[in-house]
Amino acid sequence: HYPLRRQRQMCIRDRLKGTLSHVKDEEFDGFASEVTEASRIFVAGKGRSGFVANSFAMRLNQLGKQAFVIGESTTPSIQKGDLFIVISGSGSTEHLRLLADKAKSVEAEVVLLTTKLDSAIGEIADTVVELPAGTKHDATGSDQPLGSLFEQSSQIFLDSVVIGLMTQLDVDETTMQNNHANFCLLYTSDAADEEDSV
């Protein structure tokens, strides 16, 4: 079974490399600049893309930026000059399109990570980063099921942005560790003895 497992892992790696290679330098730099310059950043996605958006917001907060996940009870209202990042493989999820419309109505900037440049949210967004990976609506395009390749590509793209932001914002690993959540609910008696770090 080992050769088959390794073959599958290599296939995933190669697909990720191919997808990320399509991102143009100006797209990457433009996205990073918008994040750097924004005073407040809002993120949203549905399903597994939502988990990717949430993890990016976590890293942004650890970098010292103000980042919020849409849908949380403590998320403030979006305002003019804020940045709204949408992660949507199809670029047409209706709930996310409505959020993008709302953000534009208050003159916030909208950025979309997607597989579809020509999409409903793409028409609204100020900036679109294309990750040609296929979505759950495509029958072909990846050996992985549904939107896995897009979600993985989005995570790696955003993590690579974080590495660059550490330099631009002059934030080191120690500072990010100090900004890491250290106050949370403990659900079991054993949890106090465990140190969770992500």
C-alpha positions in Angstrom: 0.0 0.0 0.0 2.9 2.4 0.5 3.6 2.9 -3.2 0.0 3.7 -3.9 -0.2 6.1 -0.9 2.9 7.9 -2.1 1.5 8.1 -5.6 -1.6 9.8 -4.4 0.4 12.2 -2.3 2.6 13.1 -5.3 -0.5 13.6 -7.4 -1.9 16.1 -5.0 1.4 17.9 -4.8 1.7 18.1 -8.5 -1.8 19.4 -8.9 -1.2 22.0 -6.3 2.0 23.1 -8.0 0.2 23.4 -11.3 -2.6 25.4 -9.9 -0.5 27.9 -7.9 1.8 28.4 -10.9 -1.0 30.1 -12.7 -1.1 33.0 -10.1 0.6 36.0 -11.7 3.1 38.0 -9.7 1.1 41.1 -10.0 -2.0 39.3 -8.6 0.0 38.1 -5.6 1.7 41.4 -5.0 -1.6 43.3 -5.4 -3.4 41.1 -3.0 -0.6 41.4 -0.4 -0.6 45.2 -0.8 -4.3 45.4 -0.2 -4.1 43.4 3.0 -1.1 45.4 4.2 -2.8 48.8 3.6 -6.2 47.8 5.0 -7.0 49.0 8.5 -9.7 46.3 8.9 -10.2 43.0 7.0 -13.3 40.9 6.8 -13.3 37.3 5.4 -16.0 34.9 4.3 -16.4 31.5 2.6 -18.8 28.6 2.8 -18.1 25.1 3.8 -14.4 24.1 3.7 -13.6 27.4 2.0 -15.0 29.0 5.1 -12.5 27.1 7.3 -9.7 28.5 5.0 -11.0 32.0 5.4 -11.2 31.6 9.2 -7.6 30.3 9.4 -6.4 33.4 7.3 -8.2 35.7 9.7 -6.4 34.0 12.6 -3.0 34.6 11.1 -3.8 38.2 10.3 -4.7 38.8 13.9 -1.5 37.2 15.0 0.3 39.6 12.6 -1.4 42.5 14.5 -4.0 43.2 11.8 -7.7 43.7 12.7 -9.4 40.8 11.0 -13.0 39.5 11.4 -14.9 36.5 10.2 -18.3 37.2 8.8 -21.1 35.6 10.8 -19.4 35.7 14.2 -21.5 37.5 16.8 -18.7 39.9 17.6 -18.0 41.0 14.0 -18.5 44.7 13.6 -20.2 46.4 10.6 -18.1 46.8 7.5 -17.2 50.4 6.6 -15.8 52.5 3.8 -12.1 51.6 3.2 -12.3 48.2 4.8 -11.2 45.1 2.9 -13.6 42.1 2.3 -12.0 38.9 1.1 -14.3 36.3 -0.4 -13.2 32.7 -0.9 -15.5 30.9 -3.4 -14.5 28.3 -5.9 -17.5 28.9 -8.1 -17.6 32.7 -7.5 -21.3 32.5 -7.6 -22.5 31.4 -4.1 -25.5 33.6 -3.6 -25.0 34.4 0.1 -21.4 35.5 -0.6 -22.6 37.6 -3.6 -25.0 39.4 -1.4 -22.3 40.1 1.2 -20.0 41.4 -1.6 -22.9 43.7 -2.8 -23.3 45.0 0.7 -19.5 45.6 1.0 -19.5 47.6 -2.2 -22.5 49.6 -1.2 -20.5 51.1 1.7 -17.4 51.5 -0.5 -15.4 48.7 1.0 -12.8 46.9 -1.2 -13.8 43.4 -2.4 -11.2 40.7 -3.3 -12.2 37.3 -4.6 -10.2 34.0 -4.6 -11.9 31.7 -7.1 -11.6 29.3 -9.9 -13.9 31.4 -12.1 -12.9 34.9 -13.3 -16.2 35.2 -15.1 -18.6 34.9 -12.2 -21.2 36.8 -10.3 -18.9 37.8 -7.5 -16.0 38.4 -9.9 -18.1 41.1 -11.6 -18.5 42.8 -8.3 -14.9 42.4 -6.9 -12.3 45.1 -7.3 -9.6 42.3 -7.5 -9.8 38.7 -8.5 -7.2 36.0 -7.9 -7.8 33.0 -10.1 -6.8 29.5 -8.8 -7.8 27.2 -11.7 -8.5 24.2 -9.7 -12.1 23.0 -10.5 -14.9 23.1 -8.0 -17.5 20.7 -6.5 -19.7 21.5 -9.5 -17.1 20.2 -12.0 -17.2 16.5 -12.9 -13.5 16.6 -14.0 -10.4 18.7 -13.3 -8.9 16.9 -10.3 -8.3 13.4 -9.0 -9.5 14.8 -5.6 -13.2 15.0 -4.8 -15.3 18.1 -5.0 -13.5 21.4 -4.2 -10.5 19.9 -2.4 -7.9 21.2 -4.8 -9.3 24.8 -4.7 -9.5 24.8 -0.9 -5.9 23.4 -0.6 -4.6 25.9 -3.2 -6.3 28.8 -1.4 -4.8 27.8 2.0 -1.3 27.6 0.5 -1.7 30.9 -1.4 -2.8 32.7 1.8 -0.1 31.1 3.9 2.5 32.3 1.4 1.0 35.8 1.7 1.4 35.6 5.5 5.1 34.8 5.1 5.5 37.9 3.0 3.5 40.0 5.4 5.8 39.0 8.3 8.6 40.8 6.4 6.5 43.8 5.3 5.0 44.4 8.7 8.3 43.5 10.5 6.6 40.9 12.7 8.6 37.9 13.8 7.6 34.4 15.1 7.9 35.5 18.7 5.5 38.4 18.2 3.0 36.1 16.5 3.3 33.6 19.3 2.5 36.4 21.8 -0.5 37.3 19.8 -1.7 33.7 19.7 -4.9 33.0 21.6 -4.0 31.9 25.2 -7.4 32.2 26.8 -10.1 29.7 25.7 -12.7 27.3 27.0 -11.5 24.0 28.4 -13.9 21.1 27.7 -12.2 18.3 29.6 -10.0 17.9 32.7 -7.2 16.7 30.5 -7.3 19.8 28.3 -5.4 21.9 30.8 -2.4 19.6 30.4 -2.4 20.0 26.6 -1.0 22.9 24.7 -2.8 23.4 21.5 -0.9 25.4 18.9 -2.0 26.0 15.3 
